[in-house]
Amino acid sequence: MSLKLSIFGVATLALGYVLGTIAPWHRSAASADTSPVVARFEGGVVTADELRNWVEQQGPTWKERLRSPQGREELVRQLLQEKVLVEAARRKGYDAAPEVRMIADRAAVELFWKKELEDAAKQPVTDADLQSYFDQHVAELRRPERVRIAHIFMAAPESGPERDHKLQAAKALLKQLKADSAKDFYAFTTLARQKSEDPATRPLGGELPALARADLEKRVSPEVAEAAFATQGANVLLDRVVEEPRGFHLVKLLSREAAFEPSLATLKDTFRARLLAERRDQARKKLLEDVERSANVSVDAQALQRM
């Protein structure tokens, strides 16, 4: 193992002790631990409360090991190993290594955020808060009815000489589609890729994403939107050619999505979580601004430029 990895391992242990993650004796000293001493080493001891606190931090499976004498002995020896390793690392000066300080600084910042934002996390979310939040966001959650269609477009401007010819061609294509679709589910897709004159949807077999009526009117035409929303079912080929000023469409209704009207009753838990998250973000932003203000933070643009 390289020296760098060794230092990192010791740094991780040392950091845990410094910040109280695996160092219950710091808390014990602060709270005047008077519980019985269960183990000793050169320069320190392990108390019963210290062992309990340390095991508590490891999780529920470790707590079960405290129930037996053998388990308690194994646990106290493991804690002793950690403590003596930290002491050995300190004697070697590893606790002052840059790697250790960097890890400690980062963890200290995380602890700073956690402790300083505790009050913000404890603020209750009232029913009035939820109602206000719902009123502010209901519009963005409301979704109108949408349909997903595929179409084959045949360009034929109203003033063009080929309009009548294109209409007859569209009707013949619709007749062919009706016959082919009875035995081939992908007949519409295949024909759209071969015949459609809409370059945006032709490679996709004529398919569009699910769109509300207003969006479909803009994307294709009001006439196609009217026909699609008037049709019921799924994977339904419209039995007529849809005419509009630019030309003709063969339309297949693929699916329909019902309108969604949000209610506070169904979204209460979601909104509570979102509101709490936004409060934490706001408190975090304000705290950072206060810290930077008190520290008189400034940036030397010229020095940066010279870099």
N, C-alpha and C positions, 0 to 999 in steps of 0.2 A: 504494500500500500504506500502511495506517495505521501510525502510530508504534507502537501497541500490538502489531500483528502483527510489525513489524520487531523490536521488543524480544523478542517470543516466539521468533522465529527465531534471533536472536543468543543468547538464553538457552539454547535447545536445544543449539546448538553449544558454548557455554561450559560448560554442564553436562557434556556428553560429555567435554570435556577435563578438567574438574575431577575427575570420577569415574573417569577412565581408559578410557572407552569408545572415544574416538577421539583420545586424547592419549598416544601411546606415548612422547613425550619425558619425561613425568614418570617412567615406569618406567625409561627409559634412564638418567636422572640417578641414580635410586636404585640401579641395578645397574651404575653406572660404565661406560656404553656407550663402547667404544673402537673401534667399527666405523667405516669410512671415512665422511666427510661427503660427501653426494651433492648437497646444495643448501644455499643460504644465504639469509637475509633479514635485514632490520634487526632486530637483537636476538636472533637465533637461527639454528639450523641444522637440517637433516634428515640423519640418519645412515642407513646401509644397514640396520642392524638395526631402526631405528625404522620405516622404510618397510615392511620385511618384516612386522613385528608389526602394523602398521596394516592392511596388505592381508590378513593372516591373519584379522583380525576381520571383514572384509567378506564372506567366504564363498569357496567353491572357484572360482567363475567369475572372481573377481578375481585369484586366484593364477595363472591361466593367462596373464594379461596381463604378469606379471613375466618371462615367458620371452623376450619380444622387447624390443629396445632402444626401439622406439616405445612399446610398452605401458608400460615402466618410466618413460619420460619423462612420459607422460600421467598416470600415477599420482602421481609425485612432484609434478607441478604441481598436481594436485588436493589433495594433502596440504598443499602450501604455501598454497593458497587458504584452506583451513580454518584454518591456523595464523595467517595474517595477519589474517583476519577476526576471530578471537578476540582478537588483540592490539589490533585497532582498536576492538573493542567494549569492551575493558578501559580503553583510553585515554579513551573517552567515558563511562566509569563505568556502563555497562549491566550489568556483572557484579554491581553492588550494588543493582540495581533490585528492588523487591519481587517482581515476577513471576519473576525469575531465582532469587531466594532460595527462593521457594515450590517451584519445580520441583526445585531442588537438594536441598532438605530431603526432599522425597518420594523422590527417587532415592537419597539417602543412607540413608533408612530401608530401602528395598528391598535395598540393598547390605549393610546391617547384618544383615537377616534371612538373606540368602544366606550371608554369611561365618560368622555366629555359629551357624548350624544345619548347617554342613558336616559336623561330626563325627556328628551324629544321622543324616544321610543316608548316611554311610559304614558304619554298623553293619550287619553281614551278617544276613540272615534264615536261620536254620538249619532243618534238617528238624524238629528238636524244637519250634522256634517255630511252624512251620506246623502240626504235629500238634496242638499246644495250641490254636492259633487255630481250627483246624477243629473240635475237640471243643467249643469254646465256642459256635460259630455253626452247627453242623450242624442243630440243631433248627429254626432259623428258615428254613433252606434246604430242608428236607425238605417235599415236597408230596404229599398223598395223591391217589388217583385222583379225577378230577372229571368231571362230565357237564354239558352245557348242554342245557336242554330249553325247550320252549314248552308251555303248557297252557291249556286252556279250563276255567274253574271254574264250576260251577253249584251255588249255595248251596242246601242242603237239610238242616237239622239233623236228627239222628236222631229226635228227639221231635216233629218237625214233621209236620203233616198232608199236606204236599205231597211227602214224600220219594219215595214210590212213583211219583208222577206225574213228578217230576224225573228219576228213574232211567230211566224209559221215554223221556223227552225226550232224555236224554244218549245213550242207545243209538241213537235215531233220528239224532241229530246225528253220531255216530260213523259210522253207515252212509253218511250223506250225504258225510262227509269222505273216506271210502274211495273213493267214486265220483268225487268232484271232484278229489281229489289225483292221480288217474291222468292227468288232462288239464291240471291247473293246479297248478304248484309252490307257488304262494302261497295256495292254498285255505285252509290252516290259519290263516295270518296274517290273512286277510280275515275268516274266521269268528270268530276270537278277538276281533277288534276290534268285531264286531257282537254277539256272544253272551256273552262271558266276563263273569263277575260279580266278577272280581278287579280292583279299581280300579288297583292298582299296575302290573300287567302288561298290562292291556287295551290301553292306547295303544301298547304295544310289540309288538302282535300276539301277546301271551302269553309272550314270550321272557324268560328269566332269564339272568344271567351264569353262567359255569362255576362250579359249586359242588361241594365235597366232600359225601360222604353226610351227615355230621352237619349241615352248613350247609343242605343241601336239606331235611332233616327239619325244621329250625327254620323255614326260609323258607316251605315249603309244607306238607308233612306226611310222617310216616314211611312211609305207604303209597305215596305218590308216589315217594319216594326209593327204596324197595325195588323198585318196578316199573321205574324208570328205570335203576337200576344192574344189573338183571337182563336188560336188553335190549341186544343187540349191534347194531353197525352205525352208520350216520349217516343223518339225515333219515328216521328210521323212525317211522311212526305206530303206536302201541301198539294192538293189535287188541281191547282190552277197555276198559271204563270202570273207572277206579280209584275205589273207594269209600273214604271216610273219614268220621269223625263229623260233619264240617261240611258235607259234600256230596259232589259227584262231579267227577272230572277226566277230560278227554281230554288225553292226553299225547303229545307228539312228541319223540323223542330227536334232537337236532340234531347233537351231536358228543360225543366222549369224549376226555379227556386222560389218558394213562397216568400212574401215580404216578412221582414223581421221587425217587430216593434218591441224595443227593450222595456223592461220593467224593473223597478228598484228591488222588488221582492226576489227576482231570480238572479240579480246581479249584486246583491248586497255583499256577499263574501268577497267577490272579485273587486268591487269598489273599495271595500275596507282595506284590502291588501295594497291596492294601488295608491290609496290616500296615505297610508302609513309610509309607503316607499317614497312618495313625493315629499312628505314631511321630513323624512330623514335626509333626503337630498337637499332640501332647502336649508335644514339646520346645519348640514355639513358645509354647504357653500358659505353660509353666514359665518360659521366658525372659522373657516379658512380665511375669509376676508378680514375678520377681526385679528387673527394671528398675524397676518401679513401687515396689517395696519400698525399693530403694536410693535412689530419688528422693523418698521420703517424700510420696507423692501424697496429697492431701486435697481435698475439695470443700466449699466454703462454701455451705451450703444457703440461708442467709439472704440472701447476696448474689445467688444465683440467683433467689430469690423476688422480690427487689427489681427484677430485670430486667423 
